[in-house]
Amino acid sequence: MSQSQTYATILAEERRGGFRHAALAALVVLVCIAALWITGFFDSRRFVEGIPALAQLASEMVPPDFTRWQAWLKPLLDTLAMSIAGTVLAVILSLPLAILAAPNTSPNMAVCQLARTLLALLRSIPEIILGVIFVAAVGFGALPGVLALALHSVGMVAKFYAEAIEHVDPKPLEAARAAGATPLQVITHSVLPQVFPQLADITLYRWEYHFRASAVLGIVGAGGIGFELMAALRLIAYDQVSAILLSILACVVVVDWLGSRLRKALK
């Protein structure tokens, strides 16, 4: 094949690749537009009718009423405790499942697929549904919120852990196995040292998320500041609702700052 023919072949392949990418991008755009249309995003009448209601709601939320701020301190502390406890339980359960779900550390592919299916199942159940289930099982309070956060997060945290483990450098693993190390020794001496920074980042990000999720779980009776928020909504005390939301925002900012500092300290 001559040089000109080779160049023409490469150019034709580039054109086909560009066409495929353009077609894929167009398909993605069409799917996005269809989703917006199905959900009523392009119904301008609903937006026009909703603006006065939003304005009325905003007027009732301003100024925020902080007269009950002392009564919110313990629920906020409960929410923080729920986020920490839920993260601890999620990590304890996620690490062994991640090792089973990663192809390079799983005993065999059957176990790997079974672990991945279990993680997908846990991810598919929303936290608020788990909160309702655990409230029915163990009663009101922070405990059902902790269990709901931990169980749902196992599906996500273990998935991220497994992906980090899957992409480790295989050479230290092969060297450890060749030296006669047990599977547990391979994991503790060759796998975990490589992925510890990624695991720490994933854990801290999940803790930050858990604080926000804990506030939502309180709405279904799982304790925390969400319970106070729901009570204010039921009483139509929107000035207290805005005050509680601002309190949650302040706590979220502090938790995010602490998470950022911890990530820097662990690097």
KEPA-964710 format. One record per residue (C-alpha): y, x, z; residue in one letter. Coordinates in steps of 0.001 Angstrom, whole numbers, plus 500000, padded with zeros to 6 digits. Layout:
YXZA;...
//
This chain:
500000500000500000M;503385501389499006S;506272501844501395Q;508199498937499830S;505184496633500199Q;504752497690503826T;508417496989504496Y;508135493575502818A;505080492718504934T;506854493695508155I;509937491705507119L;507828488629506308A;506077488882509677E;509444489149511413E;510645486023509597R;507513484102510625R;507957485245514215G;511616484195514168G;510675480805512743F;508058480273515455R;510563481176518184H;513188478867516674A;510666476023516431A;509607476553520052L;513238476613521223A;513959473412519279A;510918471736520839L;512045472723524336V;515537471365523674V;514109468084522344L;511869467687525387V;514839468313527707C;517000465779525865I;514172463231525923A;513744463722529687A;517487463200530246L;517407460060528095W;514341458599529838I;515935459105533262T;519161457354532188G;521436460378532138F;523182459205528964F;523966455739530392D;527717456197530826S;528140452655532191R;526160453494535316R;528325456565535940F;531522454556535506V;530297451870537899E;529122454452540430G;532391456368540738I;534156453731542924P;531116453571545220A;531131457362545571L;534858457313546310A;534350454662548997Q;531502456647550550L;533557459837550532A;536462458065552259S;534103456884555017E;532734460409555530M;536165461990556051V;537123463153558612P;533752464229560067P;533031462994563594D;531822465850565817F;532053463918569105T;528239464070569546R;527894467756568676W;526253468599572013Q;523473466085571294A;522727467921568013W;522172471357569542L;518561470765570630K;517563469092567320P;519073472052565449L;517120474435567683L;513973472362567026D;514618472619563294T;514945476407563550L;511747476599565618A;509937474398563086M;510973476681560235S;509777479819562044I;506503478284563258A;505776476788559842G;506381480154558173T;504110481981560634V;501248479534560090L;501769479611556317A;501543483420556242V;498423483480558444I;496662481002556153L;498072482314552868S;497068485970553067L;493256485481553091P;493514482749550456L;495672485023548277A;493066487782548492I;490399485298547369L;492640483942544596A;493537487360543107A;490975488440540461P;491068492102541492N;490248491382545163T;488181488188544941S;484381488569545417P;483736486804542094N;485443484535539559M;483881481370541011A;485505482046544387V;488749482985542621C;488886479714540687Q;487966477688543770L;490774479318545764A;493276478752542958R;492255475083542712T;492738474652546463L;496211476212546249L;497129473917543365A;495991470923545426L;498145471947548373L;501164472456546117R;500699469021544563S;501181467140547860I;504895466831548741P;505974467979552177E;507400464609553088I;504039462925552374I;502304465496554565L;504952464804557197G;504166461087557158V;500422461831557393I;500806464219560336F;503237461895562131V;500554459205561922A;497932461699563126A;499657463547565986V;502736461416566687G;506465462032566455F;508097465372567194G;508262468883565803A;504482469445565593L;503868467246562516P;506816468943560804G;505357472389561478V;501945471345560160L;503446469747557046A;505593472796556266L;502725475224556809A;500117473327554809L;502368472673551825H;503726476222551832S;500247477743551783V;499879476502548217G;503085478208547107M;503131481300549333V;499476482178548661A;500091481766544915K;502967484265545017F;500968486594547255Y;498026486446544827A;500263487229541849E;501690490250543681A;498181491455544578I;496975490874541012E;499567493295539615H;498955496248541957V;498098499660540539D;494279499624540167P;493855503383540589K;494110503453544418P;491598500583544569L;489147502435542326E;489566505630544350A;488925503812547634A;485824502110546262R;484533505398544830A;484965506963548275A;482709504288549753G;485370502117551408A;484407498587552418T;486190495636550749P;488285495168553896L;489276498842553909Q;490213498642550226V;492515495723550987I;494110497243554096T;494513500792552738H;494985500332548982S;496282496803548341V;498537495780551223L;500603499009551307P;501489498453547647Q;502494494793547982V;504050494733551457F;507685494719550199P;506960491806547836Q;505089489892550533L;507965490405552957A;510486489106550397D;508355486042549645I;507934485320553365T;511644485574554132L;512638483412551179Y;510118480816552316R;511533480878555841W;515000480176554470E;513560477281552468Y;511671475977555506H;514875475525557476F;516288473240554795R;512976471415554403A;512718470924558190S;515922468899558123A;514421466572555505V;511135466167557383L;513040464902560415G;513859461790558397I;510203460670558570V;510008461278562308G;508955464928562298A;511676465924564759G;514660468172564296G;518162467441563089I;516837465243560295G;515963462615562877F;519608462520564004E;520727462375560383L;518499459383559705M;519761457626562842A;523371458071561715A;522525456741558250L;520865453652559720R;523968452982561824L;526151453447558710I;528095456084560663A;529009458138557629Y;531577460203559529D;528740461431561767Q;526547461948558693V;529131464317557212S;529436466146560541A;525650466604560742I;525529467802557138L;528257470350557859L;526301471515560927S;523178471924558790I;525224473811556195L;526519476217558845A;522981476861560090C;521683477366556538V;524391479969555903V;523402481813559107V;519684481671558244V;520366482921554706D;522448485779556124W;519698486719558585L;517115486620555798G;519262488892553645S;519685491375556499R;515949491382557219L;515116491979553547R;517442494971553473K;515932496321556701A;512396496084555294L;513195497950552074K;
//
